[in-house]
Amino acid sequence: MDATDKGHTGLASYYSEKGEAPGVWVGSGMAGIDGLSAGDVVTAEQMQALFGSGHHPLAHERREALQGPDLTNADYRAVTRLGVPFKVYENDVSTYRIEVAKRLADLNEQQGLPRDWPVPAEDRARIRTEVGREFFRAEHGRDPQDARELSGTIAQHSRPKTKAVAGFDLTFKPVKSVAVLWALADPAIAARVERAHQSAMKDALDFIEENALYSREGTNGVRQVDVKGLVATAFTHRDSRAGEPLLHTHVAVANKVQTLGGKWLAIDGRVLFKATVAASEVYNSSLERHLATDLGVEFEERPDDDPRKRPVRELVGVDPRLRERWSSRRAAIEVRRDELATDFQRAHGRPPTPIEAVQLSQQATLETRDPKHEPRTLADQRATWREQAREVLGGDKGIASMLSETLGSRFPKG
């Protein structure tokens, strides 16, 4: 497996390398990216070129390699382009946002601070509410009847009119019981679990390419057209911020696809967004199938704590106490997010807008975040996780009993 940019390494080297494995390029659309292939390691410079400005990932190298007499700016642009670069929209700020910004700056000035000084979230929300009420009165000739009307007006006027979309974020992660098995099984079994995760992710990306990846051509994008495939990067991580086992892969899909005729255009995002839930289901069912085929494990439905959500299919045999022990990060975020939303409603007389809800969620994430730990080898992580599992299950015998029940005859004896 690829553990560093030095190439193929063995299992022992992988377990001794510190930090996460580097990101790689994925997607069948990589066939149209000259100089790169699926599986190649991603660099920061390549990410900046593609996702930052919409140019060829190797724009710098291609520009440096260009030689010949009488080269023009057009020549340099031609070797770095990947269709039309992302547009930069100027003067695209609503009058509502301008007025809010002015009052925030005035508040700072009244307090003897620089006008661009960061404003506390409580003051920011109060001013947004005040300006929102004024805009509602100006539009409707009356005060908002309830918090929902006020919140809707603020959300409407907070949106930018236009914006360039550089890409789409997808995250693939197994259910917690699979992460538990991956964290505690012997390295050979753990590697097979991770291989199943990668295979399931590929199945999900293949599903997107076959069923939800299009572009649009013509005036106002009137005509939907087929494309060759995704251009994306995948970064696989092993743990959460709290250091708990959390095998997951972030996939950044570039908003660049190549038509069958060779033209580079933007993705039809509406179709892609609608397919994300289905792609997640493909990942989950594929992961279950790969693990059942390779390891002979079984899954069963476990009711979700939220009755509005569908039951989750977890591995048979994995102790639920470990699932709970290694879900503390998510639980802490959800509790704090609910507290912040309640406080917001009480303070401002309205629910948070979608944008404010995202900000509150981000605030909850930051407030509950543990200090970032130093990069650790996978061997160090596994040693920590085993010690935590001993505390929950009563020692090594408890761990062995659980793994034996989960893996059956495939659990190594002795």
Secondary structure, 3 states (H helix, E strand, C coil): CEEECCEECCHHHHHHCECCCCCEEECHHHHHCCCCCCCCECCHHHHHHHHHHCECCCHHHHHHHCCCCCCCHHHHHHHHECCCCCCCCCCCCCHHHHHHHHHHHHHHHHCCCCCCCCCCHHHHHHHHHHHHHHHHHHHHCCCCCCHHHHHHHHHHHHCCCCCCCCEEEEEECCCHHHHHHHHHCCHHHHHHHHHHHHHHHHHHHHHHHHHCCEEEECHHHCEEEEECCCCEEEEEEEECCCCCEEEEEEEEEECCEEECCCCEECCCHHHHHHHHHHHHHHHHHHHHHHHHHHHCCCEEEECCCCCCCCCEEEECCCCHHHHHHCCHHHHHHHHHHHHHHHHHHHHHCCCCCHHHHHHHHHHHHHHCCCCCCCCCEHHHHHHHHHHHHHHHHCCHHHHHHHHHHHHHHHCCCC
